[in-house]
Amino acid sequence: MNDRVTIPTSLARRANKVLRPRDAADVYAHPRGEFERLVEQAVLSHISTGYYALAPLERLGDPRWRPDLAAAALGVAQADYGRDAVALMSITAAHRHGTLPRAIGTAVVAVPKQRPLMHTNVGNVVFVKRDVHRLDLERVETELTTGWMTTPEQTALDISARPQLGGMGETDAKSILQALIRKIDWTVTEGLARDQRRPGALARLKEMTVA
């Protein structure tokens, strides 16, 4: 760590460590230029156009640090829509639940508005328009922010409904669902399928228990 590296307290204390230049408008007269300086000092890591990640305290000044893709995806979504309007879902939630052990190059996050794929320096982010207040969620902590992700039950339904979302192949989706089946509460899953009008996804999921 470079002892000369500094970061304004108001930025360092932000709950979400994904920052946009506009978030520092009350700190810097010219935030975009200051952000580029902080990137050169390895205080910030450039994620994508207009988005930067603040390095953890122990990695400040280390140019090798890059944020985790899921953390970056959740942070970007929170920066634009707020903590309680977004959630990690599909294969990204499955990875967090330990049912997809290998690293993946795409993160999937639920947001309130339709939005195109985002290319970042750590992978791609797929945004899915969903009302997260209708989803079954649990807390998730990442290196950049704390927020929400779908529960195993919700994740299983989502993947069963859209098995190719995020670039999953048929083999990946089947493997993930078989692992999730061992974690889910069927009463909860059936209730979610009923409330969200997903009988087809539930039926496909149940088929896998006898496959």
MARBA-3410 file (N, C-alpha, C, O; in Angstrom, 1 decimal):
211
0.8,-1.2,0.0,0.0,0.0,0.0,0.9,1.3,0.0,1.9,1.3,0.7 ~ 0.5,2.2,-0.8,1.2,3.5,-0.9,0.7,4.4,0.3,-0.5,4.8,0.3 ~ 1.6,4.8,1.2,1.2,5.6,2.4,0.8,7.0,1.9,0.1,7.6,2.7 ~ 1.1,7.4,0.7,0.7,8.8,0.3,-0.7,8.8,-0.3,-1.2,9.9,-0.6 ~ -1.2,7.6,-0.5,-2.6,7.6,-1.1,-3.6,8.0,-0.1,-3.6,7.6,1.0
-4.5,8.9,-0.5,-5.6,9.4,0.3,-6.9,9.3,-0.4,-6.9,9.4,-1.7 ~ -8.0,9.3,0.3,-9.3,9.3,-0.3,-10.2,10.1,0.7,-10.1,9.9,1.9 ~ -11.0,11.0,0.2,-11.8,11.9,1.0,-12.7,11.0,1.9,-13.2,10.0,1.4 ~ -12.9,11.4,3.1,-13.6,10.6,4.1,-15.1,10.4,3.6,-15.6,9.3,3.8 ~ -15.7,11.3,3.0,-17.1,11.2,2.6,-17.2,10.1,1.5,-18.3,9.4,1.5
-16.2,9.9,0.7,-16.2,8.8,-0.3,-15.9,7.5,0.4,-16.5,6.5,0.1 ~ -14.9,7.5,1.2,-14.4,6.3,1.9,-15.5,5.6,2.7,-15.6,4.4,2.9 ~ -16.4,6.5,3.3,-17.5,6.0,4.2,-18.7,5.6,3.5,-19.7,5.1,4.1 ~ -18.8,5.7,2.2,-20.0,5.3,1.4,-20.2,3.8,1.6,-19.3,3.0,1.5 ~ -21.5,3.5,1.8,-21.9,2.1,1.9,-21.6,1.3,0.6,-21.2,0.1,0.7
-21.8,1.9,-0.5,-21.6,1.3,-1.8,-20.3,1.9,-2.3,-20.1,3.1,-2.6 ~ -19.3,1.0,-2.5,-18.0,1.5,-3.0,-17.9,1.6,-4.5,-16.8,1.8,-5.0 ~ -18.9,1.4,-5.2,-18.9,1.7,-6.7,-19.4,3.2,-6.8,-20.5,3.6,-6.4 ~ -18.5,4.0,-7.4,-18.7,5.4,-7.5,-18.8,5.9,-8.9,-18.2,5.3,-9.8 ~ -19.6,6.9,-9.1,-19.7,7.6,-10.4,-19.1,9.0,-10.1,-19.3,9.5,-9.0
-18.5,9.7,-11.1,-18.0,11.0,-10.9,-19.1,12.0,-10.2,-18.7,12.8,-9.4 ~ -20.3,11.8,-10.6,-21.4,12.7,-10.1,-21.5,12.5,-8.6,-22.0,13.4,-7.9 ~ -21.1,11.4,-8.0,-21.2,11.1,-6.6,-20.2,11.9,-5.8,-20.4,12.1,-4.6 ~ -19.2,12.5,-6.5,-18.2,13.2,-5.8,-18.3,14.7,-6.2,-17.3,15.5,-6.0 ~ -19.4,15.1,-6.7,-19.6,16.5,-7.1,-19.5,17.5,-6.0,-19.1,18.7,-6.1
-19.8,17.0,-4.7,-19.7,17.9,-3.6,-18.3,17.8,-2.9,-18.1,18.5,-1.9 ~ -17.5,17.0,-3.5,-16.1,16.8,-2.9,-15.1,17.5,-3.8,-14.1,18.1,-3.4 ~ -15.2,17.3,-5.1,-14.3,17.8,-6.1,-15.0,18.8,-7.1,-16.1,18.6,-7.4 ~ -14.2,19.8,-7.4,-14.7,20.8,-8.4,-14.8,20.1,-9.8,-15.7,20.4,-10.6 ~ -13.8,19.2,-10.1,-13.8,18.5,-11.3,-13.6,17.0,-11.0,-12.5,16.5,-11.2
-14.7,16.3,-10.6,-14.6,14.9,-10.2,-14.1,14.0,-11.2,-13.4,13.0,-10.8 ~ -14.4,14.1,-12.5,-13.9,13.2,-13.5,-12.4,13.2,-13.5,-11.7,12.1,-13.6 ~ -11.8,14.3,-13.5,-10.3,14.4,-13.6,-9.7,13.9,-12.3,-8.7,13.2,-12.3 ~ -10.3,14.1,-11.1,-9.8,13.6,-9.9,-9.9,12.1,-9.8,-9.1,11.4,-9.3 ~ -11.0,11.5,-10.4,-11.1,10.1,-10.5,-10.0,9.5,-11.3,-9.5,8.4,-10.9
-9.7,10.1,-12.4,-8.6,9.6,-13.2,-7.3,9.6,-12.4,-6.5,8.6,-12.5 ~ -7.1,10.6,-11.6,-5.9,10.7,-10.8,-5.9,9.6,-9.8,-4.9,8.9,-9.5 ~ -7.1,9.3,-9.2,-7.2,8.2,-8.2,-7.0,6.8,-8.8,-6.5,5.9,-8.2 ~ -7.4,6.7,-10.1,-7.1,5.5,-10.8,-5.6,5.3,-11.0,-5.1,4.2,-10.8 ~ -4.9,6.3,-11.3,-3.4,6.2,-11.5,-2.8,5.9,-10.2,-1.7,5.2,-10.2
-3.4,6.3,-9.0,-2.8,6.0,-7.7,-3.3,4.6,-7.2,-3.0,4.2,-6.1 ~ -4.1,3.9,-8.0,-4.7,2.6,-7.6,-5.5,2.7,-6.4,-5.6,1.8,-5.6 ~ -6.2,3.9,-6.2,-7.2,4.0,-5.2,-8.6,3.6,-5.7,-9.4,2.9,-5.1 ~ -8.8,4.0,-7.0,-10.0,3.5,-7.7,-9.6,2.6,-8.8,-8.5,2.7,-9.4 ~ -10.5,1.6,-9.1,-10.3,0.8,-10.3,-11.4,1.1,-11.3,-12.6,1.1,-10.9
-11.1,1.4,-12.5,-12.1,1.7,-13.5,-12.8,0.5,-13.9,-12.2,-0.5,-14.4 ~ -14.2,0.5,-13.7,-15.0,-0.7,-14.1,-15.5,-0.6,-15.5,-15.3,-1.5,-16.3 ~ -16.2,0.5,-15.8,-16.7,0.7,-17.1,-16.9,2.2,-17.2,-16.7,3.0,-16.3 ~ -17.3,2.7,-18.4,-17.5,4.1,-18.6,-18.4,4.7,-17.6,-19.6,4.4,-17.5 ~ -17.9,5.6,-16.7,-18.6,6.3,-15.7,-18.7,5.6,-14.4,-19.4,6.1,-13.5
-18.1,4.4,-14.2,-18.2,3.7,-13.0,-16.8,3.3,-12.5,-15.9,2.8,-13.3 ~ -16.5,3.4,-11.2,-15.3,3.1,-10.6,-15.5,2.4,-9.3,-16.5,2.6,-8.6 ~ -14.6,1.5,-8.9,-14.7,0.8,-7.6,-13.6,1.3,-6.7,-12.4,1.4,-7.1 ~ -13.9,1.6,-5.5,-13.0,2.0,-4.5,-12.3,0.7,-3.9,-13.0,-0.2,-3.4 ~ -11.0,0.7,-3.9,-10.3,-0.5,-3.4,-10.4,-0.6,-1.9,-10.6,0.4,-1.2
-10.5,-1.9,-1.4,-10.5,-2.0,0.0,-9.3,-1.4,0.7,-8.2,-1.2,0.1 ~ -9.4,-1.0,1.9,-8.4,-0.3,2.7,-7.0,-1.0,2.5,-6.0,-0.4,2.3 ~ -7.0,-2.3,2.7,-5.8,-3.1,2.6,-5.2,-3.2,1.2,-4.0,-3.7,1.1 ~ -5.9,-2.8,0.2,-5.4,-2.9,-1.2,-5.3,-1.5,-1.8,-5.0,-1.4,-3.0 ~ -5.5,-0.4,-1.0,-5.3,0.9,-1.6,-3.8,1.0,-2.1,-2.9,0.7,-1.4
-3.7,1.5,-3.3,-2.4,1.7,-3.9,-1.8,0.5,-4.6,-0.7,0.5,-5.1 ~ -2.6,-0.6,-4.6,-2.2,-1.9,-5.3,-2.8,-1.9,-6.7,-4.0,-2.2,-6.8 ~ -2.0,-1.7,-7.7,-2.6,-1.7,-9.1,-3.1,-3.0,-9.6,-3.7,-3.1,-10.6 ~ -2.8,-4.1,-8.8,-3.2,-5.5,-9.2,-4.6,-5.7,-8.8,-5.2,-6.7,-9.3 ~ -5.2,-4.9,-7.9,-6.5,-5.2,-7.4,-7.6,-5.0,-8.5,-7.6,-3.9,-9.1
-8.5,-5.9,-8.6,-9.7,-5.8,-9.4,-10.9,-6.3,-8.6,-10.8,-7.2,-7.8 ~ -12.0,-5.6,-8.7,-13.2,-6.1,-7.9,-13.8,-7.4,-8.4,-13.6,-7.7,-9.6 ~ -14.4,-8.1,-7.6,-15.2,-9.3,-7.9,-16.3,-8.9,-8.9,-16.9,-7.8,-8.7 ~ -16.6,-9.7,-9.9,-17.6,-9.3,-10.9,-19.0,-9.1,-10.3,-19.7,-8.2,-10.5 ~ -19.4,-10.1,-9.4,-20.7,-10.0,-8.8,-20.8,-8.7,-7.9,-21.9,-8.0,-7.9
-19.8,-8.4,-7.2,-19.7,-7.2,-6.4,-19.9,-6.0,-7.2,-20.6,-5.0,-6.9 ~ -19.1,-5.9,-8.4,-19.2,-4.8,-9.3,-20.6,-4.6,-9.9,-21.1,-3.5,-9.9 ~ -21.2,-5.7,-10.3,-22.5,-5.7,-10.9,-23.6,-5.1,-9.9,-24.4,-4.3,-10.2 ~ -23.5,-5.6,-8.6,-24.4,-5.2,-7.6,-24.2,-3.7,-7.3,-25.1,-2.9,-7.1 ~ -22.9,-3.3,-7.2,-22.6,-1.9,-6.9,-23.0,-1.0,-8.0,-23.6,0.1,-7.7
-22.9,-1.3,-9.3,-23.3,-0.5,-10.4,-24.8,-0.3,-10.3,-25.4,0.8,-10.5 ~ -25.6,-1.4,-10.1,-27.0,-1.4,-10.1,-27.5,-0.5,-8.9,-28.4,0.3,-9.1 ~ -26.9,-0.7,-7.7,-27.2,0.1,-6.6,-26.9,1.6,-6.8,-27.7,2.5,-6.4 ~ -25.8,1.9,-7.5,-25.5,3.3,-7.8,-26.6,4.0,-8.6,-26.8,5.2,-8.4 ~ -27.2,3.2,-9.5,-28.1,3.8,-10.4,-29.6,3.8,-9.9,-30.4,4.6,-10.2
-29.9,2.7,-9.1,-31.3,2.5,-8.7,-31.6,2.4,-7.2,-32.7,2.4,-6.8 ~ -30.5,2.4,-6.4,-30.7,2.3,-5.0,-30.6,0.8,-4.5,-30.8,-0.1,-5.2 ~ -30.2,0.7,-3.2,-29.9,-0.7,-2.7,-31.1,-1.6,-2.7,-31.0,-2.8,-3.1 ~ -32.3,-1.1,-2.4,-33.5,-2.0,-2.3,-34.3,-2.2,-3.6,-35.3,-2.8,-3.5 ~ -33.8,-1.7,-4.7,-34.5,-1.9,-6.0,-33.7,-2.9,-6.9,-34.2,-3.1,-8.0
-32.7,-3.5,-6.4,-31.9,-4.4,-7.2,-31.5,-5.6,-6.4,-31.5,-5.6,-5.2 ~ -31.1,-6.7,-7.2,-30.7,-7.9,-6.5,-29.9,-8.8,-7.5,-30.3,-8.9,-8.7 ~ -28.9,-9.5,-7.0,-28.2,-10.5,-7.8,-29.2,-11.7,-8.0,-29.9,-12.0,-7.1 ~ -29.1,-12.3,-9.2,-30.1,-13.4,-9.5,-29.5,-14.4,-10.4,-28.3,-14.2,-10.8 ~ -30.2,-15.4,-10.8,-29.9,-16.4,-11.8,-28.5,-17.0,-11.4,-28.3,-17.4,-10.3
-27.6,-17.1,-12.4,-26.4,-17.8,-12.2,-25.5,-17.2,-11.2,-24.7,-17.8,-10.5 ~ -25.6,-15.8,-11.0,-24.8,-15.1,-10.0,-25.2,-15.5,-8.6,-24.4,-15.7,-7.8 ~ -26.5,-15.6,-8.4,-27.0,-16.0,-7.1,-26.6,-17.5,-6.9,-26.3,-17.9,-5.8 ~ -26.7,-18.3,-7.9,-26.4,-19.7,-7.8,-24.9,-19.9,-7.4,-24.6,-20.7,-6.6 ~ -24.1,-19.0,-8.0,-22.6,-19.1,-7.6,-22.5,-18.7,-6.1,-21.7,-19.4,-5.5
-23.2,-17.7,-5.7,-23.1,-17.3,-4.3,-23.7,-18.4,-3.3,-23.3,-18.5,-2.2 ~ -24.6,-19.2,-3.8,-25.2,-20.2,-3.0,-24.3,-21.5,-3.1,-24.7,-22.5,-2.4 ~ -23.2,-21.5,-3.8,-22.3,-22.6,-3.8,-22.7,-23.7,-4.8,-22.3,-24.8,-4.7 ~ -23.7,-23.4,-5.7,-24.1,-24.4,-6.6,-23.5,-24.3,-8.0,-23.9,-25.1,-8.9 ~ -22.6,-23.3,-8.2,-21.9,-23.2,-9.4,-20.4,-22.9,-9.0,-20.1,-21.7,-8.9
-19.6,-23.9,-8.8,-18.3,-23.7,-8.2,-17.3,-23.0,-9.0,-16.4,-22.3,-8.5 ~ -17.4,-23.1,-10.3,-16.4,-22.4,-11.2,-16.7,-20.9,-11.4,-17.8,-20.5,-11.3 ~ -15.6,-20.2,-11.7,-15.8,-18.8,-11.9,-16.6,-18.6,-13.2,-16.4,-19.3,-14.2 ~ -17.3,-17.5,-13.3,-18.1,-17.2,-14.5,-17.8,-15.8,-14.9,-17.5,-14.9,-14.1 ~ -18.0,-15.5,-16.2,-17.6,-14.2,-16.8,-18.8,-13.3,-17.0,-18.6,-12.2,-17.6
-19.9,-13.7,-16.5,-21.1,-12.9,-16.7,-21.9,-12.8,-15.3,-22.1,-13.9,-14.7 ~ -22.3,-11.6,-14.9,-23.1,-11.5,-13.7,-24.5,-11.1,-14.2,-24.7,-10.3,-15.1 ~ -25.5,-11.5,-13.4,-26.9,-11.2,-13.7,-27.5,-10.5,-12.5,-27.4,-11.0,-11.4 ~ -28.1,-9.4,-12.8,-28.7,-8.6,-11.7,-30.1,-8.0,-12.1,-30.3,-7.6,-13.2 ~ -31.0,-8.1,-11.1,-32.4,-7.6,-11.4,-32.4,-6.1,-11.1,-31.9,-5.7,-10.1
-33.0,-5.4,-12.0,-33.1,-3.9,-11.9,-34.5,-3.5,-12.3,-35.2,-4.3,-12.9 ~ -35.0,-2.3,-11.9,-36.3,-1.9,-12.2,-36.6,-1.5,-13.7,-37.8,-1.3,-14.1 ~ -35.5,-1.3,-14.5,-35.7,-0.8,-15.8,-35.0,-1.6,-16.8,-33.9,-2.2,-16.5 ~ -35.5,-1.7,-18.1,-34.8,-2.4,-19.1,-33.5,-1.7,-19.4,-33.4,-0.5,-19.4 ~ -32.4,-2.5,-19.6,-31.1,-1.9,-19.8,-30.2,-2.8,-20.6,-30.3,-4.1,-20.3
-29.4,-2.3,-21.5,-28.6,-3.2,-22.3,-27.4,-3.8,-21.5,-27.1,-3.4,-20.4 ~ -26.8,-4.9,-22.1,-25.7,-5.5,-21.5,-24.6,-4.5,-21.2,-24.3,-3.6,-22.1 ~ -23.9,-4.6,-20.1,-22.7,-3.7,-19.8,-21.4,-4.5,-19.9,-21.3,-5.6,-19.2 ~ -20.5,-4.1,-20.6,-19.2,-4.6,-20.7,-18.3,-3.9,-19.6,-18.3,-2.7,-19.6 ~ -17.7,-4.7,-18.8,-16.8,-4.1,-17.7,-15.4,-4.7,-17.8,-15.2,-5.6,-18.6
-14.5,-4.2,-17.1,-13.1,-4.6,-17.1,-13.0,-6.0,-16.3,-11.9,-6.6,-16.4 ~ -14.1,-6.4,-15.7,-14.0,-7.7,-15.0,-15.0,-8.7,-15.5,-15.1,-9.8,-14.9 ~ -15.8,-8.4,-16.5,-16.7,-9.3,-17.1,-18.0,-8.6,-17.6,-18.0,-7.3,-17.5 ~ -18.9,-9.3,-18.0,-20.2,-8.7,-18.5,-21.3,-8.7,-17.5,-21.3,-9.6,-16.6 ~ -22.1,-7.7,-17.5,-23.3,-7.6,-16.6,-24.5,-7.6,-17.4,-24.8,-6.8,-18.3
-25.4,-8.6,-17.1,-26.7,-8.7,-17.7,-27.7,-8.1,-16.8,-27.8,-8.6,-15.6 ~ -28.5,-7.1,-17.2,-29.5,-6.5,-16.4,-30.9,-7.1,-16.8,-31.2,-7.1,-18.0 ~ -31.7,-7.5,-15.8,-33.0,-8.1,-16.1,-34.0,-7.3,-15.4,-33.9,-7.0,-14.2 ~ -35.0,-6.8,-16.2,-36.1,-6.0,-15.6,-37.0,-6.8,-14.7,-37.7,-7.7,-15.2 ~ -36.9,-6.6,-13.4,-37.8,-7.3,-12.4,-38.2,-6.4,-11.3,-37.4,-5.5,-10.9
-39.3,-6.6,-10.8,-39.7,-5.9,-9.5,-39.2,-6.7,-8.4,-39.8,-7.8,-8.0 ~ -38.1,-6.3,-7.8,-37.5,-7.1,-6.7,-38.3,-7.3,-5.5,-38.1,-8.2,-4.7 ~ -39.3,-6.4,-5.3,-40.2,-6.6,-4.2,-41.1,-7.8,-4.3,-41.7,-8.2,-3.3 ~ -41.2,-8.3,-5.5,-42.0,-9.6,-5.7,-41.1,-10.8,-5.7,-41.6,-11.9,-5.8 ~ -39.8,-10.6,-5.5,-38.9,-11.8,-5.5,-38.6,-12.2,-4.0,-38.7,-11.4,-3.1
-38.2,-13.4,-3.9,-37.8,-13.9,-2.6,-36.3,-13.7,-2.4,-35.5,-14.2,-3.2 ~ -35.9,-12.8,-1.5,-34.5,-12.3,-1.4,-33.9,-12.6,0.0,-34.6,-12.9,1.0 ~ -32.6,-12.6,0.0,-31.8,-12.7,1.2,-30.6,-11.7,1.1,-30.3,-11.3,0.0 ~ -30.1,-11.4,2.3,-29.0,-10.5,2.3,-27.7,-11.1,1.7,-27.5,-12.3,1.8 ~ -26.9,-10.3,1.0,-25.6,-10.7,0.5,-24.6,-9.6,0.8,-24.8,-8.4,0.6
-23.4,-10.0,1.2,-22.3,-9.1,1.5,-21.2,-9.3,0.4,-20.8,-10.5,0.2 ~ -20.8,-8.3,-0.2,-19.7,-8.4,-1.2,-18.6,-7.4,-0.7,-18.7,-6.7,0.3 ~ -17.5,-7.4,-1.4,-16.4,-6.6,-1.1,-16.6,-5.1,-1.3,-15.9,-4.2,-0.9 ~ -17.7,-4.8,-2.1,-18.0,-3.4,-2.5,-19.3,-2.9,-1.8,-19.4,-1.7,-1.6 ~ -20.2,-3.8,-1.5,-21.5,-3.3,-1.0,-22.2,-4.5,-0.4,-21.9,-5.6,-0.6
-23.2,-4.1,0.4,-24.1,-5.1,1.0,-25.5,-4.9,0.3,-25.9,-3.7,0.2 ~ -26.2,-5.9,0.0,-27.5,-5.8,-0.7,-28.3,-7.0,-0.7,-28.4,-7.7,0.4 ~ -28.9,-7.4,-1.8,-29.8,-8.5,-1.9,-29.4,-9.4,-3.0,-28.8,-9.0,-4.0 ~ -29.8,-10.7,-2.8,-29.7,-11.7,-3.9,-30.9,-12.6,-3.7,-31.5,-12.7,-2.6 ~ -31.3,-13.3,-4.8,-32.4,-14.3,-4.7,-32.0,-15.5,-3.8,-30.9,-16.0,-3.8
-33.0,-16.0,-3.1,-32.9,-17.2,-2.3,-32.7,-18.4,-3.2,-32.9,-18.3,-4.4 ~ -32.3,-19.6,-2.6,-32.2,-20.8,-3.4,-33.5,-21.1,-4.1,-33.5,-21.5,-5.3 ~ -34.6,-20.9,-3.5,-35.9,-21.2,-4.1,-36.2,-20.3,-5.3,-36.6,-20.8,-6.4 ~ -36.0,-19.0,-5.1,-36.2,-18.1,-6.2,-35.2,-18.3,-7.3,-35.6,-18.2,-8.5 ~ -34.0,-18.6,-7.0,-33.0,-18.8,-8.0,-33.3,-20.1,-8.8,-33.1,-20.0,-10.0
-33.8,-21.1,-8.2,-34.1,-22.3,-8.9,-35.2,-22.1,-9.9,-35.2,-22.5,-11.0 ~ -36.2,-21.3,-9.5,-37.3,-21.0,-10.4,-36.9,-20.1,-11.5,-37.2,-20.4,-12.7 ~ -36.0,-19.2,-11.2,-35.5,-18.3,-12.3,-34.7,-19.0,-13.3,-34.9,-18.8,-14.5 ~ -33.9,-19.9,-12.9,-33.0,-20.7,-13.8,-33.9,-21.7,-14.6,-33.6,-21.9,-15.8 ~ -34.8,-22.3,-13.9,-35.7,-23.2,-14.6,-36.5,-22.5,-15.7,-36.8,-23.1,-16.7
-36.9,-21.3,-15.4,-37.7,-20.5,-16.4,-36.8,-20.0,-17.5,-37.3,-19.9,-18.7 ~ -35.6,-19.6,-17.2,-34.7,-19.0,-18.3,-33.3,-19.6,-18.1,-32.4,-19.0,-17.7 ~ -33.2,-20.9,-18.5,-31.9,-21.6,-18.3,-30.7,-21.1,-19.1,-29.6,-21.4,-18.8 ~ -31.0,-20.3,-20.1,-29.8,-19.8,-21.0,-29.4,-18.4,-20.6,-28.5,-17.8,-21.1 ~ -30.1,-17.8,-19.6,-29.8,-16.4,-19.2,-28.4,-16.3,-18.7,-27.9,-17.2,-17.8
-27.6,-15.3,-19.1,-26.2,-15.2,-18.7,-25.3,-16.0,-19.4,-24.1,-16.2,-18.9 ~ -25.7,-16.7,-20.4,-24.8,-17.5,-21.2,-24.7,-19.0,-20.7,-23.7,-19.7,-21.1 ~ -25.6,-19.4,-19.9,-25.5,-20.8,-19.4,-25.8,-21.8,-20.5,-26.7,-21.5,-21.4 ~ -25.1,-22.9,-20.5,-25.4,-23.9,-21.4,-26.4,-24.9,-20.7,-26.6,-24.8,-19.5 ~ -26.9,-25.8,-21.5,-27.9,-26.8,-20.9,-27.3,-27.6,-19.8,-27.9,-27.9,-18.8
-26.0,-28.0,-20.0,-25.3,-28.8,-18.9,-25.1,-28.0,-17.7,-25.4,-28.5,-16.6 ~ -24.7,-26.8,-17.8,-24.6,-25.9,-16.6,-25.9,-25.7,-15.9,-25.9,-25.9,-14.7 ~ -26.9,-25.4,-16.6,-28.2,-25.2,-16.0,-28.7,-26.4,-15.2,-29.2,-26.3,-14.1 ~ -28.6,-27.6,-15.9,-29.0,-28.8,-15.2,-28.2,-29.1,-14.0,-28.8,-29.5,-13.0 ~ -26.9,-28.9,-14.0,-26.1,-29.1,-12.9,-26.4,-28.2,-11.7,-26.5,-28.6,-10.5
-26.6,-26.9,-12.0,-27.0,-25.9,-11.0,-28.3,-26.3,-10.4,-28.5,-26.2,-9.2 ~ -29.3,-26.6,-11.2,-30.6,-26.9,-10.7,-30.6,-28.2,-9.8,-31.3,-28.2,-8.8 ~ -29.9,-29.2,-10.2,-29.8,-30.4,-9.4,-29.1,-30.1,-8.0,-29.5,-30.7,-7.0 ~ -28.2,-29.1,-8.0,-27.6,-28.7,-6.7,-28.5,-27.9,-5.9,-28.6,-28.0,-4.7 ~ -29.3,-27.0,-6.5,-30.2,-26.2,-5.8,-31.4,-27.0,-5.2,-31.9,-26.7,-4.2
-31.8,-28.0,-5.9,-32.9,-28.9,-5.5,-32.6,-29.4,-4.1,-33.5,-29.6,-3.3 ~ -31.3,-29.6,-3.8,-30.9,-30.2,-2.5,-31.0,-29.1,-1.4,-30.9,-29.5,-0.2 ~ -31.2,-27.9,-1.8,-31.2,-26.8,-0.8,-32.6,-26.2,-0.6,-32.8,-25.5,0.5 ~ -33.5,-26.4,-1.5,-34.7,-25.6,-1.5,-35.8,-26.3,-0.6,-35.8,-27.5,-0.3 ~ -36.7,-25.4,-0.1,-37.9,-25.8,0.6,-39.0,-25.8,-0.4,-39.3,-24.8,-1.0
-39.6,-27.0,-0.7,-40.5,-27.1,-1.8,-41.8,-26.4,-1.5,-42.4,-25.9,-2.4 ~ -42.2,-26.2,-0.2,-43.4,-25.5,0.1,-43.2,-24.0,-0.3,-44.1,-23.4,-0.9 ~ -42.0,-23.5,0.0,-41.7,-22.1,-0.4,-41.7,-22.0,-1.9,-42.2,-21.0,-2.5 ~ -41.0,-22.9,-2.5,-40.9,-22.9,-4.0,-42.2,-22.9,-4.7,-42.5,-22.2,-5.6 ~ -43.1,-23.8,-4.2,-44.4,-23.9,-4.8,-45.2,-22.6,-4.6,-46.0,-22.2,-5.5
-45.1,-22.0,-3.4,-45.8,-20.7,-3.2,-45.3,-19.6,-4.1,-46.1,-18.8,-4.6 ~ -44.0,-19.6,-4.3,-43.4,-18.5,-5.2,-43.9,-18.8,-6.6,-44.2,-17.8,-7.3 ~ -43.9,-20.0,-7.1,-44.3,-20.3,-8.4,-45.8,-19.9,-8.6,-46.2,-19.4,-9.7 ~ -46.6,-20.1,-7.6,-48.0,-19.8,-7.7,-48.2,-18.2,-7.8,-48.9,-17.7,-8.6 ~ -47.5,-17.5,-6.8,-47.6,-16.1,-6.8,-47.0,-15.4,-8.0,-47.6,-14.4,-8.4
-46.0,-16.0,-8.6,-45.3,-15.4,-9.8,-45.8,-16.0,-11.1,-45.3,-15.6,-12.1 ~ -46.8,-16.8,-11.0,-47.4,-17.4,-12.2,-46.4,-18.1,-13.0,-46.2,-17.8,-14.2 ~ -45.7,-19.1,-12.4,-44.6,-19.8,-13.1,-44.8,-21.3,-13.0,-43.9,-22.0,-12.5 ~ -46.0,-21.8,-13.4,-46.2,-23.3,-13.2,-45.3,-24.1,-14.1,-44.9,-25.2,-13.7 ~ -44.9,-23.6,-15.3,-44.0,-24.3,-16.2,-42.6,-24.5,-15.5,-42.1,-25.6,-15.6
-42.1,-23.4,-14.9,-40.8,-23.5,-14.3,-40.8,-24.5,-13.2,-39.9,-25.2,-13.0 ~ -41.9,-24.5,-12.4,-42.0,-25.4,-11.3,-42.1,-26.8,-11.8,-41.5,-27.7,-11.2 ~ -42.9,-27.0,-12.8,-43.0,-28.4,-13.4,-41.7,-28.9,-13.8,-41.3,-30.1,-13.6 ~ -40.9,-28.1,-14.5,-39.6,-28.5,-15.0,-38.6,-28.8,-13.9,-37.8,-29.8,-13.9 ~ -38.8,-28.0,-12.8,-37.9,-28.2,-11.6,-38.3,-29.6,-11.0,-37.4,-30.3,-10.6
-39.5,-29.9,-10.9,-40.0,-31.1,-10.2,-39.6,-32.3,-11.1,-39.3,-33.4,-10.6 ~ -39.5,-32.2,-12.4,-39.1,-33.2,-13.3,-37.7,-33.7,-13.0,-37.4,-34.9,-13.2 ~ -36.9,-32.7,-12.6,-35.5,-33.1,-12.3,-35.3,-33.9,-11.1,-34.2,-34.5,-10.9 ~ -36.3,-33.9,-10.2,-36.1,-34.7,-9.0,-36.3,-36.2,-9.2,-35.9,-37.0,-8.4 ~ -36.9,-36.5,-10.4,-37.1,-37.9,-10.7,-36.2,-38.3,-12.0,-36.3,-39.5,-12.5
-35.5,-37.3,-12.5,-34.7,-37.6,-13.7,-33.5,-38.5,-13.4,-32.7,-38.9,-14.2
END
